[in-house]
Amino acid sequence: MDLKAYLAEKRSRVDEALQSVFPPPAGPAADVVKSMSYSLFAGGKRLRPILCIAGAEAVGGNAESVLPVACALELIHTYSLIHDDLPVMDNDDLRRGKPTNHKVFGEAVAVLAGDGLLTEAFRLMSSGAGGPGTQDPAALLAVIRLVAEAAGYEGMVGGQVADIQSEGKQVEPEVLEFIHRHKTGALICASVTAGAVLGGGKEAEIEAIRLYGRHIGLAFQVADDILDVVGDSAKLGKGVGGDARKKKITYPSLLGLDASKDLQASLVGKAVEALVDFDEKAEPLRAVAMYIIERKQ
């Protein structure tokens, strides 16, 4: 399949949906809305909403029925980036080739912009009932719980805390895997699984897609670790070598670069294998898995 065309089409549809649901800056809250919009529309790949759509399509669903949840996932991802970049966290100056949110709007507004995006995500999920053609409100409730767990202390937040507390320390491989599976992998896994649930997938299908998401979630963060060593800062839109400067524990620092690439390839292979019983409707998911190895940004 033409993955590039598929990603461009879905990204365009997600961007249209985000523009339609996101409020224009007005009134006393205008500055924080501008801050939220600045990061939300800064040129992200929209991987998580696209995975949500592809998960739905793989089980016979459609993009329109999952768009509110897909958009909500991008809001949550964007909030996490704003907070990750803050001086008290990773202290980054660039994100997607642009000054980070706190560099433009100040730290206080950046913190509140992240808070606003996170809470708006749950308002969006709960207000749209999954969009046109939603079959079962119970499925939406299950997805909201799934996303909440992935974004909270059992997911992203817990992974971020472990990441910060591990800086400059020697940790076991199990700790590094915990950090990556939670800080990055949890929301990726939740995104594709949410699509399968809202798309009306059978229990076995949902479990297979969840397993796929678990593997690519870790593979994606391993790829980020590798790109921070060998990537091109112009293509990445941010500096490289930051992990080493901050003494962060990563797979290249723990296992070495070659072993990290081997691990990434193994995870991608397992992800594709999880989809063995799916037909061509799951081809975008297979292609996205292979893209993780090939990505340069």
PyMOL commands that set and color helices and strands:
alter all, ss='L'
color gray80, all
select helices_A, chain A and resi 3-21+27-40+47-58+63-85+101-105+107-128+137-151+156-166+173-198+203-230+233-236+242-245+251-255+257-274+280-294
alter helices_A, ss='H'
color red, helices_A
select strands_A, chain A and resi 94-95+98-99
alter strands_A, ss='S'
color yellow, strands_A
deselect
rebuild
show_as cartoon
